[in-house]
């Protein structure tokens, strides 16, 4: 009989697709701890002048219920539970601006103009060992009234003449976000898009020492890219790091290994071979995360987690706070799905480079309910009032010992 020698392999005996992408090499701890924007969205001079990025701090995750609008899908008009990440975004302060000239070899920096007054958290950024308020010289001469006006005018004239790209230097107000435990502000360059160069410069100059809110940069239903550093995992073996196959059970000296690390010649281990080493704490950019809500600060409103369907007055912070984080008291952004990094990680939120275009009903977000039950265990209650209503007042609240000084105060108040 004839034997059919076809190209179909019965099983993978001699070749297989490699494990682990080589595009992410070298897999080592990043130097860019804050996240680095390598590219900003394309500029469109016809649009009004606007900023293209913002800085936030990852608070934690919760879930929401929303109605899906996807004509043609089985999910259309159905309610769906989705995981969301809360990123706290305190107000940012513009402390300078810088200009670049386009050259055949990329952008060339022309001049940076700083503001007259800089916050201490920003000054700390220029020192490795900050000695205290009266012991630094950064910007002292620069900010003297006789020098400052002259420097700014000179810088502005140069940028008006030569600059093609304008970026604003800004940092979050670290005083507003003490629970993150950082006192050195992450200073970032944010590109100004829209309008011509003169309009961009006017915008940058007008916003010096002014506050910018996250609602000025992003709105509900938009898409953004999250740039940050992933959660560190330390030194890991090849099975976890590259996803290689485990060897058979009876293998001598362990089975979470690579069976062959290369042929005899060339007489060295090639760079493409999976080896054990650092996993996590890598710099990553995640594209097209959908914004489901841009929330106002808890200092201003008491209902930033209220929806039309769930009218309970409540804020986004769950019962007992976000684990390993605390309370979200500033403006925040609710992003669908997960983001890179641990709690308190500094994330850079950039307007999406290639956002999908949604049309018609699909643009609606339609949040029905936001979960604010405790994230420490299996939370039963959405608010403190709901818990008190169920359990009654706690023993502590009933039998609070009245101290003498408080008694005296209450008597005075009565009189």
N, C-alpha and C positions, 0 to 999 in steps of 0.2 A: 504494500500500500504506500501511497504518497504521504510524506510528512510535510505538514504546513509550517514553514519557518517564517512566521509573521513577526512584525516589530513589537507586537504586544508582549510586555513582560508579565510573566505569571505572578511573580512577586519580586519585591525589591531586594535583589541579591547583591548586585554590584554597584548600584548608584542610587542616590536619593537627594532630594533638595537639601541644601545646607540648613543647619539650625542656627537661629539668631542672626539678625541683620548686621551686615558690616557697615551700614550707613551710620550707625550710632557709635562707631569707634572714635576715639578711645573711651572706653567705659571707665571714667575716673571721676573723682569729686570735682565739681565745677569751681572755677575761679569767680564766676559771676553770680555771687550769692543773692543779689537783688533781682536778677532777671535782666536780660539785655535786649532791647528792641533793635533788631538788626535791619528792619525795614519798616517804613511807615506807609499808610495807604497812599495811592496815587493822588496827586493834587489836582483839584478841579477849580480853576480861577472863577468860574461862573457862580459857584456857591458862596454863601456868606462865610466870613472868617470864623473858624472854629478850631478847638483843640482835638487831637486825635487819640489821646490815651489818658489813663488815670492810674493812680496807685491804690491798692486795697490790701486788706489783711484778712486771711481766711479764718472764719469764725467756726464753721462746722456745717453739718448737714441736717436736713429735716425732710418731710415729704408734703406734697400738696395734692389736692384733687382738682383737676381742671377738665373742661369739656373740650374734646378734640374737634377741630374743624378741618376735615380732610376729605373733600368731596371725592367719591370713588373708592374710599377706603372702608374696610369693615368697622374701623374705629369711629367713623364719622358720626357726630352728634352723641357720642358716648362719653361717659365720665371715666377718667383714667387717673390712676395714682402715679405720680412721678417723683423721683428723688431730686432734690435741689440743694445747691450749696449756697450758703450765705457768706458774702464777702463784704466786710465792713470798710467803708470808704470815708474817712474823715475829710474835712475840707482841706484843700491844698493851697499853699501860698506860692505865688510867683515871685521868685527872688532874682530873676535875671532873664536875659535872652541872648541868643547867639546866632550868627549868620554863617552860611556856607556858600561857596561858589562852586558851580558845576564845572569840572574839568574832564578831559578825556580819560583821566585815571580815577574818576570818582569825585566825591565831594571834598573840598578843601576849606578848612575852618578859617574864617576871616577875623572875627572879633567877638569877644563875649563882654556884655555889659551887665554888671550886677546892681542890685538895688542899694539904696542908701542905708537901710537898716536891715540887718539879718538876725534871725532868731538864734538863740544859743544852740538849739538842736541842729541847726544848719552849720554853725561855726564848728561844732564838734566833728563834722564830716571832714574838715580840712586838717584834723590833727589825729595822730596815732595815740598820743598820750595828752589828753586835754587837762590842763592844770587848774582850770577854774576861771571865773568871769574876768578877773583883773589880770590874768596871766597869759593873754594871747595877743598876738600882733596882727593876725589876719585881717585884712581890709581896713586897718586903722588909718593909714595914709590915704587910701583910696576914697574913704568916706568923709574925709575932711571937707567942709563946705567949699573951700577955695579950690580944691582939686576936683570934686565930684562933678560939678556942673560942666566943667571943661571936658572931662573924660567922656561923659555921656554924650555930649554934643558931637565930639570927635568920632566916637564909635557909631553913632546914628548916621552921621554923614557918610562914613565909609560903607556901612551896610546898605544905605539907600542907593549908593552908586554901584556897588559890585555884587551884593548878595542875591542869590537865586532861591535859597531855602532859609526859612526862619524857624528856629525852635526856641521854646520857652523853657527856662530852668525852674522847676517847681519841686516842692516837697510837702508831705502831709504835715498837719499840725500835730506834733507828737504829744502836745499837752492834752489834746482831746482824746487820746487813745492810750492812756497810761497802762491799762490792763495788758497790753501787748508786751510791756516790759522792755521796750527799746527807747533809748534817749538820744540816739544818733539818727538823724532823719535820713531816709533814703532819698537822695537828690537825683532827679531824673530830667532828661531832656525830652520835651514833648513837642512834636512838630505842629506848626500852625498851618492848616490848610485852608483854601478858599481865598478869593480876592487876589489883588496884585501885591507886590512886595511892600509898597508904601502902606497899604491897608493893614498888612500883617504886622509891620513895625509899629504902626499906630496902636493896634490891638495889644501888642506885647508891652509897649510903653505904658499904655493906660492901665494894664493889669499888674504892673509892678507893685509888690507889697499888698496886693489885693487877694481876696479869697476866691477860690473856684470850687464849685460843688460838682458832685458826680452827675447831677441832673443836667448840668450844662454840657456834658460830653455825651451821655448815653440817655436813651429813652426806652420805654417798654416795647418788647417785641423785637428789638434790634439784635444783631449778632455781634459777638466780640471774640477776640483771640486772647487766650490767657497765657502769659509768659511767666515762668517761674522755675523753681528748683524742686525736683521730686523728693519724696520721702527717702531718707537714707536707710540702707539695709546692712551696711558694713561689708565685711569680706564674705563672699558666697561661693559655693562650688559651681561646677559647670551645669548641673541639672537645673538649678534655680536660675543661674545667670544667662544661660544660652538655650535652655529647654532641650538639652540633648537626651537621647533615650537612656533609660537605666539599663545596666547590664543584667544578665540572668542572676537568679538568686544565689547560685553556688559560687559566684565569682570570688577568687582569692583577693584579699586586701581591699574589699569594698566594691560597691557596685554603682555608686553615683559618680562615675568617672567616664572619661573618654577612652574607648578601647584601644585606639591607635592614634598617636599624635603625629603621624606622617611617615613617609617612606624613608628608607635609609639615605637615599640621595634626593634632594640636596641635604647636606649634613647639618641641618639646623631645624628648629621648630618654626614653621611659617606663621605669619601674623594672622592668617585666616583661621587657625586652629582655636577651638574653644578652650579657654583656660580659666581657672578659678581666679577671683579677684573682687574688686569693689563693685557693688551693685547699689543703685539708687544714689540720691543726691546729684542727679544729672540735670543740666539745663534743658528745658523742653518748652516748645511752643505748641499749644493745643488750639486748633482752629475751629471757628464757628460754633461757639457756645451761645445759646439763645438766652436773652435777658427776659425773665418772666415778670420781674417787678423792680422798679427803682424806688426804694423806700426812703421816707423822710426820717430825720433824726428823732430818737425817743425823747430828746430834750424839748422838741417842739410839738410833737403829737403823741397821743396815747393809743392810736389805732392803726399803726403801720402794718399790722397783720390781719386787719379786718377786710372782709370781702362783701360783695352784695348779697351773696347767699348765706354767709355766716356773719351776722352783724354784731357778734360779741366784741366788746371793746378790748383789744389786746395788742401788745407789741410783739415783735418777732422773736425776742429772747424766750426760749422755752423755760418751763418751770425748773428752777435750780440752776439756770444759766447753761450755756454751751459747755460741755465737758472740756477741760484743759484750756478754756478760753475765758469765759465770764459772760458779761452782758454786752449786747450790741446797743450802744447809746448814740452812735453817729448815723449818718446816712448809710444805706447799704444797697447792695445789688444782689438780687436773687437769680442765680444762674442755673439753667436746667442741667442735670447730671452732676458729675464730679469735676474737681479741678486738681491740679498737681499740688503736692506739698502737704506738710503737717499743719496743725492748727497754729495760728499766729504767723504763718509764713507770709512774707511780703510778695504780693502778686502784682504784675503789671497788666492792666486790662487795656487792650488796644482795639480800636475799631477794626472790624473784620476786613482782611485784605481781599477776600473773594467770597462775600456773603451770598448764600442762596437767595433767589428772589421769590418771595411769597406773594401770591395775589389773592384778591377777594377775601373770602372768609378766613382763609388760612393765616392771615395776618393777626387775627384776634388771639388774645392770650386766654381769656375766660377762666380765671382762677375762681374756684368755688369755695375752697377751704385750704387754710394753711395750718399745719399741725404745730402746736406749741406745747405738747405734753413733754414731760421730763425725758431727757435723753440718757439719764443715768441707768434706768432700768426699763420696765414695761410701764410707761406712764399712762395713768388712767384719766387724769384731769388736764384740761386745757388751760385753766386759769386758777389763780389762788382762791378767788371767790367761789368757784365751782367746788373746789376741795373743801373749803370751810362750810359750804352749804351741806355737803354730804356728811362730813365728820363732826360738824359742830365746832365750837371754839376749842382750841387746844387748852390743855391744863395751864400752860405757861401764861397764856393770854388772860385766863380767868383769875389766877392767883398771883398776879404780879405784885411783888412786895413794894409798898409805897415808901420811898425813902423820905427822911425828914425834910431834906432840901426841896424835894418835889412837892411835899405837902404845903410847905411855906409858900411856894410859887402859886399853887392852886388857890390858896386862901387870898393871896394878893389879887389874883385874877377875879375872884368872886367879888371882892370889895370894889 
